[in-house]
Amino acid sequence: MAERVFNRFTYFERIVHWVVGVTFVVLLATGLAFSHPPLFWLTGILGGGPAARVLHPWIGALFSVGMGAMAFIWLRDMVLDESDWRWLRAVKHYATRDSRNVPPAGKYNAGQKMFFWFQAVFAVAHLGSGIPLWFPAGFDAALLQWMRLIHYAVTLGGGLLLIVHVYLGTIAYPGTARAMIDGTVTERWARHHHPRWHEEQTGR
């Protein structure tokens, strides 16, 4: 008999997630290409250097819209409560898969919530530093240098978080990525990773 599955994300939620994910990867690749000549070949994903320089800020605008949609969808769910702080204090047990000593998580654990907040702050910094770089006329040269530094720093920070996010969703915890592909997770996965959410879904 097939294992029971739960709906975790709607089609719209998955589309927003993939728009944000894909646009960020493209921005990361082209941004690194602009900053490091040995990586300039990465601009080929957008048709080469000239096209990449034109499209990079427009893709950044789409990324910002996607992050805004994410905030609209998930902001209330990402507020940390007391159980989340207990989860964070036990994060070493989560990292070593000692689930017996990890407080039961709801639909989102505290690590996922922290990832959301870090990426939200990075997105605001991306937008705030990116606009002057897109329209540099009227801005002081020293300010533009600071904007480049901030833009580069938050890009690297977001890139590192992305690597961790993908690792946890694929290699570390198999079955997690399925939620963002077809929107569902197995009952076993829900019971193991998000016990309180499992109880809400089953009533037991």
C-alpha positions as CSV (number, residue, x, y, z in Angstrom):
1,M,0.0,0.0,0.0
2,A,1.3,3.4,-0.9
3,E,2.5,5.6,2.0
4,R,0.2,8.5,2.9
5,V,1.3,11.9,1.7
6,F,0.5,15.4,3.0
7,N,0.2,18.6,0.9
8,R,2.9,21.0,2.1
9,F,3.1,23.7,-0.5
10,T,0.6,25.0,-3.0
11,Y,1.5,25.4,-6.7
12,F,1.7,29.2,-6.3
13,E,4.1,28.8,-3.3
14,R,6.3,26.5,-5.3
15,I,6.4,28.8,-8.3
16,V,7.4,31.7,-6.1
17,H,10.1,29.6,-4.5
18,W,11.6,28.5,-7.8
19,V,11.5,32.1,-9.3
20,V,13.5,33.3,-6.3
21,G,15.9,30.4,-6.4
22,V,16.5,30.5,-10.1
23,T,16.9,34.2,-10.3
24,F,19.3,34.2,-7.4
25,V,21.5,31.5,-9.0
26,V,21.6,33.6,-12.2
27,L,22.5,36.7,-10.3
28,L,25.1,34.9,-8.2
29,A,26.7,33.5,-11.4
30,T,26.8,36.7,-13.3
31,G,27.8,38.8,-10.3
32,L,30.8,36.5,-9.8
33,A,31.6,36.7,-13.5
34,F,31.6,40.6,-13.3
35,S,33.8,40.5,-10.2
36,H,36.3,37.8,-11.2
37,P,37.6,37.8,-14.8
38,P,38.5,34.0,-14.7
39,L,34.7,33.4,-14.2
40,F,33.6,35.7,-17.0
41,W,32.5,32.7,-19.0
42,L,29.6,32.4,-16.7
43,T,28.0,35.3,-18.5
44,G,27.3,32.8,-21.3
45,I,24.1,31.7,-19.4
46,L,22.6,35.1,-20.4
47,G,24.2,35.2,-23.9
48,G,27.5,36.8,-23.1
49,G,28.9,39.8,-21.3
50,P,27.0,42.7,-22.9
51,A,23.6,40.9,-22.6
52,A,24.4,39.8,-19.0
53,R,25.2,43.4,-18.0
54,V,21.8,44.6,-19.3
55,L,19.8,41.7,-18.0
56,H,21.5,41.4,-14.5
57,P,19.6,44.3,-12.9
58,W,16.3,43.3,-14.5
59,I,16.7,39.8,-13.1
60,G,17.5,41.4,-9.8
61,A,14.2,43.3,-10.0
62,L,12.4,40.0,-10.6
63,F,14.2,38.4,-7.6
64,S,13.1,41.3,-5.5
65,V,9.5,40.9,-6.6
66,G,9.8,37.2,-5.8
67,M,11.2,37.9,-2.3
68,G,8.3,40.3,-1.7
69,A,5.8,37.6,-2.7
70,M,7.7,35.2,-0.3
71,A,7.3,37.7,2.5
72,F,3.6,38.1,1.8
73,I,3.1,34.3,1.8
74,W,5.3,33.2,4.7
75,L,5.9,36.3,7.0
76,R,3.4,35.2,9.7
77,D,4.7,31.6,9.7
78,M,8.3,32.8,10.2
79,V,7.8,34.5,13.5
80,L,10.0,32.7,16.1
81,D,8.3,31.6,19.3
82,E,9.6,30.0,22.5
83,S,9.7,26.5,21.0
84,D,11.8,27.8,18.2
85,W,14.4,29.3,20.6
86,R,14.5,25.9,22.4
87,W,15.1,24.3,19.0
88,L,18.0,26.7,18.3
89,R,19.6,25.9,21.6
90,A,19.5,22.2,20.6
91,V,20.7,22.8,17.0
92,K,23.9,20.8,17.6
93,H,21.6,17.7,18.2
94,Y,19.8,18.5,14.9
95,A,23.1,18.7,13.1
96,T,24.2,15.3,14.4
97,R,20.7,13.8,13.7
98,D,20.1,13.2,17.4
99,S,16.3,13.8,17.0
100,R,15.5,12.6,20.5
101,N,17.1,15.8,21.9
102,V,15.5,18.2,19.4
103,P,12.3,19.9,20.4
104,P,9.4,19.0,18.0
105,A,9.1,21.4,15.2
106,G,5.9,22.8,13.6
107,K,5.5,23.3,9.9
108,Y,8.8,25.1,9.8
109,N,11.7,24.6,12.2
110,A,13.7,27.4,13.6
111,G,16.5,26.8,11.2
112,Q,14.2,27.3,8.3
113,K,12.8,30.5,9.9
114,M,16.3,31.9,10.4
115,F,17.2,31.1,6.8
116,F,14.1,33.1,5.7
117,W,15.1,36.1,7.9
118,F,18.7,36.1,6.8
119,Q,17.7,35.9,3.1
120,A,15.1,38.7,3.6
121,V,17.7,41.0,5.1
122,F,20.1,40.1,2.3
123,A,17.4,40.8,-0.3
124,V,16.8,44.3,1.2
125,A,20.5,44.9,1.1
126,H,20.7,43.7,-2.5
127,L,18.0,46.0,-3.6
128,G,19.2,49.0,-1.6
129,S,22.8,48.6,-3.0
130,G,21.7,47.5,-6.4
131,I,19.6,50.5,-7.3
132,P,22.5,53.1,-7.1
133,L,24.7,50.7,-9.1
134,W,21.9,50.4,-11.8
135,F,21.4,54.2,-11.9
136,P,24.7,55.6,-10.8
137,A,24.1,59.2,-12.2
138,G,23.9,61.6,-9.3
139,F,25.5,59.3,-6.7
140,D,28.9,60.1,-5.2
141,A,31.8,57.8,-6.4
142,A,32.7,56.9,-2.8
143,L,29.1,55.9,-2.1
144,L,29.0,53.7,-5.2
145,Q,32.1,52.0,-4.0
146,W,30.4,51.2,-0.7
147,M,27.3,50.0,-2.6
148,R,29.6,47.6,-4.6
149,L,31.1,46.3,-1.5
150,I,27.8,45.7,0.2
151,H,26.3,44.1,-2.9
152,Y,29.3,41.8,-3.2
153,A,29.2,40.9,0.5
154,V,25.5,40.0,0.7
155,T,25.8,38.0,-2.6
156,L,28.5,35.9,-1.0
157,G,26.5,35.5,2.2
158,G,23.4,34.5,0.2
159,G,25.4,32.1,-1.9
160,L,26.7,30.3,1.2
161,L,23.2,30.1,2.7
162,L,22.0,28.7,-0.6
163,I,24.6,25.9,-0.5
164,V,23.5,25.0,3.0
165,H,19.9,25.2,2.0
166,V,20.3,22.9,-1.0
167,Y,22.5,20.4,1.0
168,L,19.9,20.1,3.8
169,G,17.1,19.7,1.3
170,T,18.7,17.0,-0.7
171,I,21.7,15.1,0.7
172,A,21.3,15.6,4.4
173,Y,17.5,15.1,4.6
174,P,16.2,13.1,1.7
175,G,12.6,13.6,0.8
176,T,12.7,17.3,1.7
177,A,13.1,18.6,-1.9
178,R,10.0,16.7,-3.0
179,A,7.9,19.3,-1.2
180,M,9.1,22.0,-3.6
181,I,8.7,19.7,-6.7
182,D,5.2,18.2,-6.3
183,G,4.1,20.0,-3.1
184,T,3.9,16.9,-1.0
185,V,5.8,15.0,1.7
186,T,5.4,11.5,3.1
187,E,3.8,10.9,6.4
188,R,7.0,9.4,7.7
189,W,9.0,12.5,6.7
190,A,6.4,14.8,8.4
191,R,6.4,12.7,11.6
192,H,10.2,12.6,11.8
193,H,11.1,16.2,10.8
194,H,8.0,18.2,11.8
195,P,6.2,16.3,14.6
196,R,3.9,19.1,15.7
197,W,2.8,19.8,12.1
198,H,2.2,16.1,11.6
199,E,-0.1,16.1,14.6
200,E,-2.0,19.1,13.2
201,Q,-2.4,17.2,9.9
202,T,-3.5,13.9,11.5
203,G,-5.1,15.0,14.8
204,R,-2.9,12.6,16.7
